[in-house]
Every structure is written in C-alpha cells, then in structure tokens.
C-alpha cells in the first residue's frame, strides 16, 4: 500500500487545513520572519537540547484533531496551514539542493507536517535545517539527514520497495511518519518512556495505520517482527549492534551514524547469511545510542 491518501485517511496536511482559518497577518509574518531570522545550527540546537532538559510526558500542546471552525484559536506560535505548507516546500527544495534526489522521499518530506511534532514554542523553527530539542536532552533530526538516510535505505535491489522497516530512536515520531510513506510497515523503538508517549500522542491524531511504536532498548532490535529489509538508527553508537545485523533480510540495508565525537553515516548491506558489506557515506552528528531503558 503506497498510496499516500490511504496511509493518512486524514492526511497530515488535511489536519492542519481543518484548523480555523483565523490566523492573523502577524502570525503569518511571525512564521516567515523566523524562518529567515534566527538561525539555529545543529550545534546550537544540541546545546539548546542540553539546556532544555526534561519536560512533562504530556506537554501542554494543541493537538490538531479536526475541530469546528472558529471554536479554537490558532496558537500564536503555531504556523498557519498555508504558511507551514510554503515553508515546508522551501525545506524540501533545500534538501533537494543538498543532494537528495529520490522523489518519493522528497514527496514524503513535503507531506509530513514537521511542526506538529514540536512544542508550540519551537514550531516556527520546525522547517529550518537543524536538529531541535524535543525534551529529555534529545533532538528531532535535521531534515536533510532524515531524507538522506531514507534515500540510502531505499536504494536497494528491490526498486526501493520496503516491506518491514525498523527505526531505532523514535524520539518525537517525525522520522517514523516520513518512513510510513515509503514503507509498508514501520516499527520504531524508543528507550525513553516519556518520548515513546510523546510520539504516540503526536502520531495518534494523524491516524497513521502502518506504524508500530515500541518502548524498549533498540540495541536488541525487535526479534518478533524481524527480518527487516531496512533499518535506520537515529542515534550514534561506537558500532552497529550485532542483534540488528542479524535481524536484516539478505539484501536488506541498514543506515546508522557511527562514532563518538567524530561520527560518520554508515551503510551496511547484508550480502548473505554470514556476510555484510559496510561503506562510509558522510560526516554527521547524532545524539548517542545508549543501552537499556529510562522509565
Ligand atoms: N527519529 C527521531 C530522532 C530522535 S533522536 C525523530 O524523528 O525525532 C534519537 C532518539 O534515539 C532519542 O530519542 C533517544 O532516546 C533514542 N535512543 C538512543 N538509544 C536508544 C536505544 N538503545 N533504543 C531506542 N532508542 C534509543
């Protein structure tokens, strides 16, 4: 099932479209100016994240469930639907300029409303090319790297068809939502309970039928759903855990950041039952992969 409209019975964009259209000029102006105004870099975002600390599992945020027009005002720091669509298009154009060519990945990035995965206070920065804090000292990955990893995973010998995909590090659920548009089934594991709950509450109103969220240690993989023809790690370890290698299909592709201070994006392809081929793609910067769980 690759049809986007089937994936999102209430499509991600239609959800925002159903918000009351009572945004004022200043709200639109605020969105636009922040995009070109304050620029956060992955580094500043990581710093922000470390200062941001833990936040409540159920943040005080407006969930964009369908509601009667005119009953609930659009929060001042929430981009209006049209403004968010325009900045999302601009984000995708930037990602394409940075070298991502896969049109299916670019279309998925355009369909998912990244700002709905963030705290309202940060929503206006959602489309800049940076990782941003999501609480618990973690970050939502930068748009370019999300797109790049999925593009690499899709570049398989199966013409890009992905049946079972596993993501390690659900975070706020953004990348899982993008993955749900390019894979039949997406499994995503998060080790921090509060973030697992946050991803659930972010994704629930979007009614994505093909994402399964799990709370647990992703270093162990998900044997009950294996094998996977694609695995993405959203956190960097010193090496790729053996359990994940074992849970790949023959021909499957795993994309992971590897390293400590200096990290590189690694692609691992399973060639046969006992053989894996590894290649290094480019430098990157991710939060660390950690063992165990946090309640
Ligand atoms: N894909 C996410 C990125 C989140 S950042 C998004 O779109 O928002 C990486 C996440 O990996 C963090 O939430 C962190 O808690 C998680 N993580 C780190 N080690 C992990 C592990 N062993 N198992 C599962 N999740 C892990």
Boltz pocket constraint, residues with backbone or C-beta under 6 A from the ligand:
constraints:
  - pocket:
      binder: B
      contacts: [[A, 134], [A, 138], [A, 139], [A, 140], [A, 141], [A, 168], [A, 169], [A, 170], [A, 171], [A, 172], [A, 173], [A, 174], [A, 175], [A, 176], [A, 189], [A, 190], [A, 191], [A, 192], [A, 195], [A, 216], [A, 217], [A, 218], [A, 219], [A, 234], [A, 235], [A, 287], [A, 288], [A, 289], [A, 290], [A, 291], [A, 292]]
      max_distance: 6.0
